Amino acid sequence: MEPKLTNELELGPAEADAVDVEFAVNGDTKAFERLYRRHVPRVNSLARWLLGRDDVDDVIQEVFIRVWEKLDTFRGNSAFSTWLHRLATNVILRKRETVRRDETRHSGSQADLEIRATKGSHPGLRIDIEAAVGRLPSRARQVFVLHDMEGYKHEDVAGMLGISVGTSRSQLHHARMALRSFFNA
């Protein structure tokens, strides 16, 4: 009996991705759905860390719409998950900047917004990692999440954020020091 779907095959995740990408590029929506289901948890996690709880559903939808539109540009030079993660990071960072600009335009200073964003997110808890990361200044949070949590190198972080490698290193140092002080307080 010949298998018909990748979920019936004995493939690892990278191989299953490669097969599903090939089918999805040719219009197979079921193959794209399998890619979505396989990768949405990681995209969701990344979006929550970079955006907070607001706008996560919308940005995940934007990410996968963009994946569908750009899937034919995936050349297989890296794992699909790596390509997707970079695309998702770019979409999320653009969304974050748009949201920040809009909020700042309508609601006051950036510092006021960051303080408001961390209040009440976890009642009953003195402090947790999510709230601590949420209290970081925007650029330090982005560098911390991309470098320490997502595993990008400083060169990659610098390229994604449009900053120098030295600035990436400096922002990471400031983020780590701030997190230490949050947890030691």
Residue, then its C-alpha position, 0 to 999 in steps of 0.5 A: m500500500e502506497p502512502k498518500l499523505t505526509n502524516e502517513l509517512e515515517l518522516g522526521p519533521a524536517e522531511a515532512d516539512a519539505v514534502d508539505v512545502e512542495f505540495a503546498v506550493n502546488g496548491d495543496t491546502k491540506a499540506f499547508e494546513r499540516l505546516y500550519r499545525r506543526h509550526v503555529p505553537r512556535v509562532n504563537s510563542l514568539a508573538r506573545w514574547l514580542l507583542g504581549r498578549d494583545d494582537v497575537d491572533d491577528v499577527i499569527q494570521e498575518v504570518f501565515i498569510r505571508v507564508w502562503e504568499k511567499l512559500d514559492t520563494f522557499r528554496g530549501n537552503s535551510a530548514f523550513s522552520t528556520w525560514l518560517h521563523r525569520l519570516a514570522t520574526n519580521v512580520i511580528l517586529r513590523k506589527r510591533e512597531t506599528v502598534r507602538r507608533d499608534e499607541t504612542r500617537h494616541s495614548g501618551s509616552q512610551a514609558d506610560l504605555e510600558i507601565r500600563a502594559t505590565k499592570g494586572s497581567h498576572p494578579g496574585l503573582r509578585i513577578d514572573i518572567e513574562a511580566a519581567v520581560g514585558r517591563l524591559p524597554s522595547r529594543a532591549r526586549q526585542v534583542f533579549v527575545l531574539h538572542d536568548m530565547e530564540g537563539y539568533k546570533h548577534e549578527d542576525v539580531a542586528g540585521m533584523l532590527g536594523i542596529s549594529v552588532g555592538t548595539s545588539r550586545s549592549q542591549l542584551h547586556h542591559a536586558r539581562m541586568a534589568l531582569r536580574s534586578f527585577f528578580n532580586a527586588 
